[in-house]
């Protein structure tokens, strides 16, 4: 698991410490300001974001130990990670821009009922993603598989139980709700629209590409039947 060529213990420890410090600082700030304080939703947002990064590494280490690396936090080092991080900086900028007293002409999306909706969506989205990683086990990967996965030379079966009985890509569904919930939590109307458009385009292309290999190279007719019986269920990603 801790091959020093792919798992720098220094990088893992420093990343975990920094994320933990941010989470601790935001929890302390929430305890001081209260749940309805001036910046309580940005504190909740940062807690959820840091927990997302931590649990990506933890769940990979627990259920895909052969694939875990020091980059499994998904903060950097992988395709799309830098772009996702940049979107988070844009989220923070929009939040403070719309909160500024000099921009009161902008629509107020920061109703507390909406904030709680976003918080619930994000938490449930994270739970679904990590439950999917647990159920899928070592078959799960952050990268698209082009060959049939094996363990000790034995081919692994197609996962069709747990959340995979209801969605062909439940980890993607969970990520969609996590991201959209975060935008609602912050009341970011602009980033909400941008995120939905990006997620729709990204997941449509990724699922079409991934399922071509699943159907034509890996599981064949078994996946074709599974595809007929089980939908994707990602909002706005239809017709695949």
C-alpha positions in Angstrom: 0.0 0.0 0.0 2.7 2.5 1.0 5.0 2.1 -2.0 7.2 5.2 -1.6 7.3 5.7 -5.3 3.5 6.5 -5.4 2.7 7.1 -1.7 4.8 9.8 -0.2 4.0 9.6 3.6 5.1 13.2 3.9 2.7 14.4 1.3 -0.1 12.3 2.8 0.6 13.5 6.3 0.8 17.2 5.3 -2.3 17.1 3.2 -4.3 15.4 5.9 -3.0 17.9 8.5 -3.9 20.9 6.4 -7.4 19.6 5.7 -7.8 18.7 9.3 -6.8 22.2 10.4 -9.2 23.8 8.0 -12.0 21.6 9.2 -11.2 22.3 12.9 -10.9 26.0 12.3 -14.3 26.1 10.5 -16.0 24.1 13.3 -14.6 26.5 15.9 -15.8 29.5 13.8 -19.3 27.9 13.5 -19.4 27.3 17.3 -18.6 31.0 17.8 -20.8 32.5 15.2 -23.7 30.1 15.4 -25.5 28.2 12.6 -27.1 31.4 11.3 -24.0 33.6 11.7 -22.7 36.0 9.1 -20.5 33.5 7.3 -21.7 30.2 8.7 -22.5 28.7 5.3 -19.0 29.4 4.0 -17.7 27.5 7.0 -20.0 24.6 6.3 -18.9 24.7 2.7 -15.2 24.5 3.6 -15.9 21.6 6.0 -17.8 19.6 3.3 -15.1 20.3 0.7 -12.2 19.2 3.0 -14.2 16.2 4.1 -14.7 15.3 0.4 -10.9 15.3 -0.2 -10.2 13.4 3.0 -12.8 10.7 2.3 -11.7 10.2 -1.3 -8.3 9.1 0.1 -9.7 7.2 3.0 -12.2 5.2 1.0 -9.7 4.5 -1.7 -7.2 3.3 0.9 -9.9 1.1 2.6 -11.6 -0.4 -0.5 -9.1 0.0 -3.3 -5.8 -0.5 -1.5 -4.0 -1.6 -4.7 -4.8 1.7 -6.4 -4.3 4.2 -3.6 -1.6 6.9 -4.1 -0.7 10.1 -2.4 -2.8 11.8 -5.2 -6.0 10.0 -4.1 -7.1 13.0 -2.3 -8.0 14.3 -5.8 -6.8 17.8 -5.0 -4.1 17.7 -7.6 -2.2 15.2 -9.8 -5.1 13.8 -11.8 -7.2 14.7 -14.8 -9.8 17.4 -13.9 -8.7 17.8 -10.3 -7.0 21.2 -11.0 -10.1 22.4 -12.8 -12.4 21.3 -9.9 -10.2 23.2 -7.4 -10.3 26.3 -9.6 -14.1 26.1 -9.6 -14.0 26.0 -5.8 -12.0 29.3 -5.7 -14.6 30.7 -8.1 -17.4 29.6 -5.7 -15.7 31.4 -2.8 -15.2 34.5 -4.9 -18.9 34.6 -6.0 -20.0 34.0 -2.4 -18.1 37.0 -1.1 -19.0 39.1 -4.1 -22.7 38.6 -3.7 -22.4 39.1 0.1 -20.8 42.5 -0.4 -22.9 45.4 0.7 -21.9 47.2 -2.6 -23.7 44.5 -4.6 -27.1 44.5 -3.1 -28.7 44.7 -6.5 -27.9 41.0 -7.1 -30.6 38.4 -6.4 -30.4 37.0 -2.9 -30.2 33.2 -3.1 -29.2 32.9 0.6 -32.5 31.9 2.2 -31.9 29.5 5.1 -34.4 26.9 3.9 -32.4 26.8 0.6 -29.1 26.6 2.6 -30.4 23.6 4.5 -31.5 22.0 1.3 -28.0 22.4 -0.2 -26.4 21.0 3.0 -28.6 17.9 2.9 -28.0 17.3 -0.8 -24.2 17.6 -0.3 -24.1 15.2 2.7 -26.4 12.6 1.0 -24.3 13.0 -2.2 -21.1 12.3 -0.4 -22.7 9.3 1.4 -23.9 7.8 -1.9 -20.5 8.2 -3.5 -18.6 6.6 -0.7 -21.2 3.8 -0.3 -20.7 3.1 -4.0 -16.9 2.9 -3.5 -17.4 0.5 -0.6 -19.8 -1.8 -2.6 -17.7 -1.8 -5.7 -14.6 -2.6 -3.8 -11.4 -3.0 -5.8 -13.4 -2.8 -9.0 -13.8 0.9 -8.4 -11.3 3.2 -10.0 -10.9 7.0 -10.5 -9.8 6.1 -14.1 -11.9 4.5 -16.8 -11.2 0.8 -17.1 -10.5 -0.5 -20.6 -9.9 -4.1 -19.6 -11.7 -6.6 -17.4 -10.6 -6.0 -13.8 -9.0 -9.0 -12.1 -7.9 -9.9 -8.5 -5.0 -12.5 -8.3 -5.8 -13.5 -11.9 -9.5 -14.0 -11.3 -11.9 -11.8 -13.3 -14.1 -9.7 -11.1 -17.9 -9.8 -11.7 -20.1 -6.9 -12.8 -21.4 -5.2 -9.7 -25.2 -5.1 -9.7 -26.2 -4.9 -6.0 -26.4 -2.2 -3.5 -26.7 1.3 -5.1 -25.7 -0.3 -8.4 -29.1 -2.0 -8.5 -30.7 1.5 -8.9 -28.1 3.4 -10.9 -25.3 2.2 -13.3 -23.1 5.0 -12.0 -24.1 5.8 -8.4 -20.8 7.4 -7.5 -21.3 9.9 -10.3 -24.9 10.5 -9.1 -23.5 11.2 -5.6 -20.9 13.6 -6.9 -23.5 15.5 -8.9 -25.7 16.0 -5.8 -22.6 16.9 -3.8 -21.4 19.6 -6.2 -24.9 21.1 -6.9 -25.7 21.0 -3.1 -22.6 23.0 -2.4 -23.6 25.7 -4.8 -27.1 25.8 -3.2 -25.5 25.9 0.2 -23.5 29.0 -0.7 -26.4 30.6 -2.6 -24.2 30.8 -5.7 -26.7 31.3 -8.6 -24.0 31.9 -11.2 -21.8 29.0 -10.3 -24.9 26.7 -9.9 -25.8 27.2 -13.5 -22.2 26.8 -14.6 -21.7 23.7 -12.6 -24.8 22.0 -13.9 -23.8 22.7 -17.5 -20.2 21.4 -16.9 -21.4 18.3 -15.0 -23.9 17.5 -17.7 -21.4 17.7 -20.5 -18.6 16.0 -18.5 -20.7 13.0 -17.3 -22.4 12.5 -20.7 -19.1 12.2 -22.5 -17.5 10.2 -19.7 -20.4 7.7 -19.4 -20.6 7.2 -23.1 -16.9 6.5 -23.3 -16.8 4.3 -20.3 -19.8 2.2 -21.2 -18.5 1.5 -24.7 -15.6 -0.4 -23.0 -17.9 -2.0 -20.5 -20.3 -3.2 -23.2 -17.9 -4.0 -26.0 -14.7 -5.2 -24.3 -15.3 -6.1 -20.7 -18.8 -7.6 -19.9 -20.5 -7.8 -23.3 -24.1 -8.9 -23.3 -24.3 -9.0 -19.5 -23.7 -5.2 -19.5 -26.1 -4.7 -22.3 -28.9 -6.4 -20.3 -27.9 -4.4 -17.2 -28.0 -1.2 -19.2 -31.5 -2.0 -20.4 -32.7 -2.7 -16.8 -30.9 0.1 -14.8 -30.8 3.8 -15.6 -28.1 6.4 -14.9 -30.3 8.8 -13.0 -28.1 11.8 -13.2 -30.3 14.9 -13.7 -30.0 16.3 -17.3 -27.9 13.3 -18.4 -30.5 11.3 -20.3 -30.7 9.2 -23.4 -27.4 7.3 -22.8 
